């Protein structure tokens, strides 16, 4: 990810008179003028302290009341700002300027970096993308990044519930109020029987976002979930967790129709439930447990939305996975752009309260359903592209 290019022109020293007429120089910690690129953050933190703080535009609009402030804008221009340090004994006001320039190399609208890839077990794990014996996590991370960056559009699976991927762009995705901000594409499709309710192969993935408040370029800041249509569903389980167990070599192997090993992978969850992820005949030679993982168990946590698979055949022969309204990846076919688009303003904190974010630097998608649909296998979110909707499509 491109780092901020900050060019302070002039430093400032403040002369403060004491009762003894001494005049020590105190550094405010804010420069007169900065140059930065658009959609890049400028972290500002005064060296002086006070009872409270106010960061404002030249016309008096309050931008922040915290001691620290991150300046971020979408458009080039000259921005005149004011910092007020409110204090009974030493109040202070300082005006400074931020000159925002167009980027030297045009930003890409597509994701440019994959930070984490931790799929849960699943029938397409080790295949999408391919795992080669002896490869490390870093090898797989590079292959996932190659699959998804720009418009390569190679599907990557997240496996069963909780499996996730974290990615970002070469800039901060700006939150435009009342607009969709980014899009994520997968491989969902509608089944052709003309049902009134949209469905087919919807494998919804929940979406989380994070703003790089410490400006270190690493996704270690607080995460917020985008509240999709099922967030407040009474059947949705928040803070759900699940643990998958590596296949027991001494397990009893039992076949049942197209399921050739119904005891293949076992799991237990935070609701006190246990179950299995069977192996089916269509992926009999594939290991469902990530090949680069040496641990005996894999655990995940997130919001579990209600199951969406209905067996229309009545005997396990034909499942339709119905779509949810909005706010999930791999939930509607890619041609339905709006239904695959996301508004950063949907972000909520761990208590479900709305959060106002100026933009996001990191996006995480995880499989949000724990469900097994007969011979069709586990519900697993797949993605193939992510795009900032505020950057011109260059393809």
N, C-alpha and C positions, 0 to 999 in steps of 0.2 A: 504494500500500500504506500502511495506517495506520502512523504513526510511534509509537514508544514514548512514553508519557506518564509520565515519571519525576518524582516530586515528593519530593526529599530534604527531610526535616523538620529534621534537625540535623546540622551538620558536627562533626568531632571534631578536637581538637588533642592531640598526645601530648607529655607532658613527660618528657624523657630527661635524666638527670644525667650529666655528664661527670666526668673525673678532677679538673677544676678547679672543680667545683661550679657550672658554668654550666648553665642550664636552657633551652636553645633549644626552641622549639615546632616539632614536625615534623608535617606533614599526612599522615595515613594514606591519604587518598584514598578512603576508604569512609565512607559516612554511617551514622548510627544507624538510620534508618528510610527505607524507600522505599515508594512506592505505584506499582504498575504494573497493567496489564490482563492477564488470563490469555491464554496463547498469544502473548504478546509478550515479547521478550528484554530482559533487563537485563544490560548489560555491566559487569563489575566488574574493577577493576585497582588493586591497592594501590600507593601511592607508595613504600613501603618495600620494600627488597630483602632477600633472605635466601638461605640455601643451598637450601631447598626450601619448598614451600607445601602447605597442606591446607585445602580448603574442606569443611565438614561440616554436617550437620544437628544439631539440638540433642541428638539421641540418639546421636550419634557416627558416623552413616553418612557415609563419605567420598564426596563428590560429584566432586571433581577434585583433582589434584595439580599443576596448572599454576599459574603466576603469575596469569594472567588466567582468568576464569571467566565464563560466560554462564549466568545463572539463567533457567530456562524451565520453567513448569508449566502443566498443562491446567486445573486446578481452582482456583477462588477459595479464599482462606484466609489465615491468618497463618502465616508461615514464619520460624522462628527459626534463624539460621545462625551459624556460627563460622568465622573465618579464623585459621589458625595459620601464622605465619611461623617456620620452623624455622631457627635459626642459632645457632652456638656462642657468639657474642658478644652478639647482641641478639635473642634469641627473643621472640616476641610473640604474643599471642592476643587476638582481638577478636570480640565478639558483636554481631550486628546483626539487624534484622528487615526482612522484605519482606512487605508487605501486598498480596495479589493480589486484584484486584477483577473482577467481571463487566464485560464490555465495555459501553459506553454504547449502542452500536448493534449489534444482533445480527450476528455474523459470518455471511457467506454460505458455504454448503457448496461453492459452485462457483467456478471460477477467475475472477479479477477483473482480471488483468493479463497481457498478452503482451509479453515483453521482446525476443525475437528471432524472426524468421521468415526462414529461408534454405532454400527448397526446392531440391532438385536438379532437373534437367530432367525433364519427364514430360508425358504426354498431357493431364493435367488442370491443369497449371500454367498460370497466367493465366486460368483459368476457375473454380477453386475455391480462393480467391475470384477474382472477376473483376478483371482488370487493364485499366485504361483508358489509352490512349496518352497519354504525357506525365506520368503519375503517378510519384511518387517512392517510395523505400523506405518512408518514413514514412507515406505515404498507404496503402500496402499493409499495413503493420503495424497501422494503425488499423482497416482493414477486416477483418483477421484477428481482431483483438481483438473487434470487434463480432460476428463470426460465432460466436465460441466462448464469450464471457462469459455467465455465469449459465446459463440453459436455452435460449439461442437455437438451439443444436444444428444449426448450419449447417456442413456438412463442409468441412474444409480439407485439401488434399493436401500431402504432403511430397516428392512426386516420387520419383526413383530412389534408389539407395543413398546414405545419408549426409545427405539433405535433412532439416532439423530445425526444430523450434520450441521456444521456451523460454517457460514461463508460470509464474504463481504465484497465490497466494490473498491475501485481505486479512488473513491471519494466518499464523503458522507451523503447518504440519501436524505434529502430534505423533506420535512413534513409540511406539505402544503395543506392548510385547513380545507376540509370539504372535498378533497380529491384523493383518488387512489395514488399511492406513492411508488409501489413496486409490484411486480408480477412474478409468480412462480409457476412453471409448467411441469406437468407430469405425464402420465399415460392413461388417464381415465377415459372411459367411453360410455355412451348410452347404449343400452341393449335395444334391439330393433322391434320389439313387440308392440310399441305404441302405448305404453302405460301412461296414465295421467301423471304419475309421480316420476320425476327424473331419476333414473337409475341405470345400472349396468355394472361397471367396475369402478366404483368410487371407493378409494382407500384413503380417507382423510388424514392429513398430517397437520397437527397443530403448529402454529408459527409463533416464535418468540423473537424479541428484538432487544438490542442493547446499544446504549449510547456511550461512546468512549470518553467518559468524564475525566479519567486520569490521563488521557491523551498519550497513552503508551503504545497504542496500536495492537493491543492484545485483548481478547475477549474475556477480561476478568472483572468487568463492572457488573452492576446489577442487571438481571434479566427481567423482562416484562412480557407477559403473554398478550397476544392480540385476541381479544374476546370475540370469538366467532359466534355463529348463530346458536350453537349448543352450549355455550359457556354457562348459561343460567338454567339449562334444562335440569329438571328435578332428578333425572337419572344420571346426570354427569357426576363423576367422582373426581373431586379435586385432591391434589396431593396423593394420588394413587401411586403405588410402587409395586414392582414385580421383579422377581429373581428367576432367571433361567439357569438350569443345571446342564452341564456338559453330558452328552449321552453316556449312560452307564454301560461299560463293556459287558457287564454280567446281566443286563436286563433281559427279560423274556421278550423275544421278538414275535409279535403277533400281527398277522395280516388280516385286512378286512376290506374286501373289494379292491379299489385303487390305492388304498392305504396299506403300504407294505410293512410298516413298523409303527404301530399306534402308540407305542411307549417311547418313541425316539428321544424327544427332549421333554423333560418335566419342568414345571414352573410352580411357584407359589407367590401369592400376592398379599397386599396389605389388608385385604378384606377377609383374610382367612381362607381363601379359596386355593385349590390346587388344580392342575390340569396338565395336559400334554400337547406338544406340537408334533403330530405324526409326520412321518416321511411318506411322500406319495410316489407312485410308480413313474411319474413324469420327471422326477429328479432323484432317481434311485442311486445314482453314482455321486451325487453332490453332497458335501458336508454342509449342514445348515448352520453349524457353530462357526463363527469367524476364525479362519485358519491361522491368523497372525496373533490370536489371543491365547495366552497360556493359562489363564485363570480357569478354575473349575466352574465358576458361576459368573453371570453377568446380571447386574441390577440396574434398573432404570426407574425414574420417577417423573410424573407429569399429570396432566389432566386427561382422564379417560372419559371420552364421550360415548354415548350409547352405541351398541352394536347396530349395524345398518344392513346386515345380510339377511335376506328372506329366501327360504327354499321354496321356490314356486312349484317344483315337481312333487313335493311331499315325501320323497324318498332319498333326498340328498343328491339328486342328479343335476339340479339346475338352480344355482343361487344367483339372485340379483342383489347387488350392493347399491343401495339407494344413496343419492346425493343429499348432503345437507345444504342449508341455505347459502351461507357465505363464510369466509374467514378460515378456510382450510385448503392446504395444498393437495393436489392430486384428487380433487373432489368433483371436478367437472371437466369435460373435454377442453383441450387447449384453445379451440376456436371460440369458446365463450370467454373472451378476454376479461370482461368485468368480473365474472365469477371466479377467475384465477388471480384477481388483483387484490391488493391489501392497502389499508389506510393505517398509517402509523398512529393515528388518533384513536384507534381501537385499543391501544395499550392499557393494560391494567396491572396493578401491583399484586403482591402475593395475597392481599386481602380483598382483591377484586375491585379496588378503587381506581378510577381513571387517572392516568399519568400523562402530563403534557411534555412531550419530547420534541425538541427542535429538529431532530433528525435521528438517524440510526447508522451505526457503523458495522454492526454485526447482526446477522439473521440466523436463527436456528429453526430447523424443521424436525419434528419427531412424529412417528406413527402414534395416532391418538386413539386407536381402537385395539382392544384385545379380543380377537375373534378368530375362529377357525371354521371354514366353510367347506367341509367335506373334501372331495378330491381337488377342489380349487385351492385349498391350502389356507395359510394364515393371511389375514389382511395386513398388507405391508405397503407403506407409502413409497412411491418412486418419484424422483424428480429428474428433470433433464436440462432446465434452464432457469435463470433468475435475471430480472431486468428492472433497472431503474426507469420508471415511466416519465421522469422529468428530463431525461437526456435523449436527444434525437436518436432514433433507430438508424444505425449506419448500415444495416444489412440490405 
